[in-house]
Amino acid sequence: MLAGGTALIGVYLAAVRSRLTKRALLFVAGVLVTLFALVSPLDVLGDTYLFSAHMVQHLLLIQVAPPLLLLGLPAWLAKKITDWPPAGGVERILGRPGVAWLLGMGTMAVWHLPVLYNATLADEGLHVVEHLSFLVTSTIFWWPVLSPVTERRLSPPATLLYLVPAIIASDMLGSILSYTAPGVYNYLHPIDTLSALPLLRDAWGLSPAVDQQLGGLAMWILGDLVYLCGILNGIARWHGAPA
């Protein structure tokens, strides 16, 4: 994973001729956020000990890394990619707002069904597929809002109509996760290979119930903040548009 992230940054810097512009820093930040989500201690906590840590990991992959990557992509490079017929054909289908919204929100909801969620905890290969699907479909979701190709970006009013339902969908998922009984997700009796359970349960007070509620609140509140930033950006664009 580290090698892949390093290679991606290297390819990007080669494409932009190593110019450390604001866009370049945003792209590198997107790669670093992805690596933090997947190869840091957060990954160990989320896989084994804490549902809330896993939710933070998912939020980074769904709502932080994709926007940063798109904001870091130069318009000329994005245009060059979409002008390539195979990529352009895919973009014309998946870049439609309705399709992009359903892919992003649908993928997020489906992978949080207990049967699939618990399956990813038990199967590393399936877990990798889950994370990749989050990154891919969330990038597709954010494309109509943050596309570097201006003509493919939603207008400010359409951006509001796109993101407000996303807040509602995220709130619904977050509320369901918050009020789901502990034990539905497999965190009641983790295998304590790091001897960290006394610290988490006793010192930090993260009982299964509290952990479950924190995970739901993370999806509920932190997720809303990201969508709200997109809405405020849309309002700013709307206000700044020439009359």
Buried (B, 14 or more C-beta within 10 A) or exposed (E): EEEEBEEBBEEBBEBBEEEEEEBBEBBBBBBBBBBBBBEEEBBBBBBBBBBBBBBBBBBBBBBBBBBBBBBBBBEEBBBEBBEEEEEEEEBEEBBBBEBBBBBBBEBBBEBBEEEEBBBBBEEEEBBEEBBEBBBBBBBBBBBBBBBBBEEBBBEBEBBBEBBEEBBEBBBBBBBBBBEBEBEBBBBEEBEEEBEBBEEBBEEEEBEBEBBBBBBBBBBBEBBBEBBEEBBEBBBEBEEEEEE
